[in-house]
Structure formats: structure tokens, C-alpha cells
Amino acid sequence: MKVVTTIPSQSLTAEGGKDVNFIILVALAVVGFIVFLIGLFDLLLLIIGLVIIAVAAVYYIVAPKNTFNVGISAIGQNSRISITSSGSKAEGTQSQLIGILRMGGVGAGTGATRVCKNCHAMVTDQSATFCPTCGGKL
């Protein structure tokens, strides 16, 4: 995905390629071409082959792009983040970003916050092997 527009501390918009299932696209094109070749001897199959090839072309042309938008708005001393996406690649990026935000984000050089499996305490020290609260292994 490529960042299209950015307004610092306010928004980010990224776009990717078309959200097309290439297996379906290739299958339509190949079947259409085969039926078209067989149709050289039969007018009805010739027309059906052309229609299938046209459907493959329309499927590709009207497929939406992968888009990803992040909006950030200040609410007092906190912030509200809104994330919208369309397309399979953009939705994967959205899931990754939501995962990072749920983990507590990235601190100043500390990395993402981890959660202790035993006591569920938040551990921000990335070099820690054991939980400072309960002593359990992270």
C-alpha cells in the first residue's frame, strides 16, 4: 500500500492495488478463451465465450482499490483514533494496527507493551524475562 495523503497529527490515507481475486479472474479468462476457440465452429459458443471474456474484463475494471484511512482527533488530553478500510489487504493492515494499539502502542524506545500470562499485568520493559508483579515467566 502507498500513502496518498498525510496531515500530521490528524489523518493518513493509503491506497493499494485493486482488490481482485486473481484465481477467479484467470479462470474466467481461460474458460472464456477456450469456449471462444470452440465457438469458432458454433456461433452460440462463440457468443458465450465473448460474454465470459467480457465478464472477466468488467470484474477487473470495477474492482475497488484497497483503501485505508486513519483519523486522529484530540479529546482533552486523550485522542480518538478512527480507522476505516476496504479491501482484503487494507483490512489486514487495519487488524495489525488495532493489535498494536490494543497492546498499548509503542513507547519511547521501549517497544510494545506485553501482558503477563499469570497476573495479566502490563510489562513495558522489553528486556524483562519475568513479570515484576508476580515473578512469572513472560
C-alpha positions in Angstrom: 0.0 0.0 0.0 1.1 3.5 -0.8 0.5 6.6 1.4 -1.5 9.1 -0.6 -2.2 11.9 1.8 -1.0 12.7 5.3 -1.9 15.5 7.6 0.4 15.4 10.7 -1.5 14.6 13.9 -4.8 14.4 12.0 -5.1 11.8 9.3 -3.4 9.4 7.0 -4.8 7.9 3.7 -3.2 4.9 1.9 -4.2 3.1 -1.3 -3.2 -0.2 -2.7 -3.9 -2.2 -5.9 -7.3 -3.5 -6.9 -9.0 -6.0 -4.6 -9.3 -8.7 -7.1 -9.2 -12.5 -6.7 -6.8 -13.4 -9.4 -7.8 -17.1 -9.4 -11.3 -16.1 -10.4 -10.1 -13.6 -12.9 -7.7 -16.1 -14.6 -10.4 -18.8 -14.5 -12.9 -16.6 -16.2 -10.4 -15.5 -18.9 -9.2 -19.0 -19.6 -12.7 -20.5 -19.7 -13.9 -17.7 -21.9 -11.0 -18.1 -24.3 -11.4 -21.9 -24.5 -15.2 -21.5 -25.2 -14.4 -18.8 -27.7 -12.0 -21.1 -29.6 -14.5 -23.9 -29.6 -17.1 -21.4 -30.7 -15.2 -20.7 -33.9 -17.2 -23.7 -35.2 -20.5 -22.8 -33.4 -21.9 -19.3 -33.3 -23.7 -19.7 -29.9 -20.4 -20.9 -28.2 -18.6 -18.0 -29.8 -21.0 -15.5 -28.3 -20.9 -17.3 -24.9 -17.0 -17.2 -25.0 -17.1 -13.5 -25.7 -19.5 -12.8 -22.9 -17.3 -14.7 -20.4 -14.3 -12.8 -21.5 -16.3 -9.5 -21.1 -17.3 -10.6 -17.6 -13.7 -11.1 -16.7 -12.8 -7.7 -18.0 -15.6 -6.0 -16.2 -14.8 -7.8 -13.0 -11.3 -6.4 -13.1 -12.3 -2.9 -14.2 -15.0 -2.4 -11.5 -13.0 -4.0 -8.6 -12.4 -1.4 -5.8 -9.0 -0.4 -4.7 -7.7 -1.3 -1.3 -8.0 1.9 0.8 -7.0 2.6 4.4 -7.9 5.8 6.4 -6.8 6.7 9.9 -8.2 9.8 11.6 -6.9 11.2 14.8 -8.8 13.8 16.8 -8.0 15.3 20.2 -10.4 14.9 23.1 -8.9 16.9 26.0 -5.6 15.2 26.9 -6.6 12.0 25.1 -7.1 11.1 21.5 -9.7 9.4 19.5 -8.5 7.2 16.6 -10.9 6.1 13.8 -9.8 3.5 11.3 -11.7 2.6 8.1 -10.6 0.2 5.4 -11.9 -1.6 2.4 -10.3 -4.5 0.6 -8.6 -7.6 1.9 -5.1 -6.0 2.1 -6.3 -2.9 3.8 -8.3 -5.0 6.3 -5.2 -6.9 7.2 -3.3 -3.7 7.8 -6.2 -2.5 9.9 -6.1 -5.6 12.1 -2.4 -5.2 12.6 -2.8 -1.6 13.6 -5.6 -2.4 16.0 -3.4 -5.1 17.6 -0.6 -2.6 18.1 -3.0 0.0 19.6 -4.5 -2.6 22.0 -1.1 -3.6 23.2 -0.5 -0.1 24.4 1.3 1.3 21.4 4.9 1.9 21.0 6.6 3.9 23.8 9.7 6.0 23.6 12.2 3.3 22.7 10.5 0.7 24.9 8.6 -1.2 22.2 5.1 -2.6 22.6 3.7 -3.4 26.0 3.4 -7.1 26.9 0.9 -8.7 29.2 1.9 -11.3 31.9 0.2 -14.6 31.3 -0.2 -15.3 35.1 -1.4 -12.0 36.6 -2.2 -10.0 33.4 0.0 -7.1 34.5 1.2 -4.8 31.7 5.0 -5.0 31.3 6.7 -2.3 29.3 10.3 -3.4 29.7 11.1 -5.4 26.6 14.3 -6.9 28.1 12.3 -8.4 31.1 12.1 -12.1 31.2 10.0 -12.3 34.3 7.0 -10.3 35.4 7.9 -7.7 38.0 4.5 -8.1 39.7 4.2 -11.9 40.2 7.6 -13.2 39.1 6.1 -15.4 36.4 7.8 -16.0 33.1 6.7 -13.8 30.3 
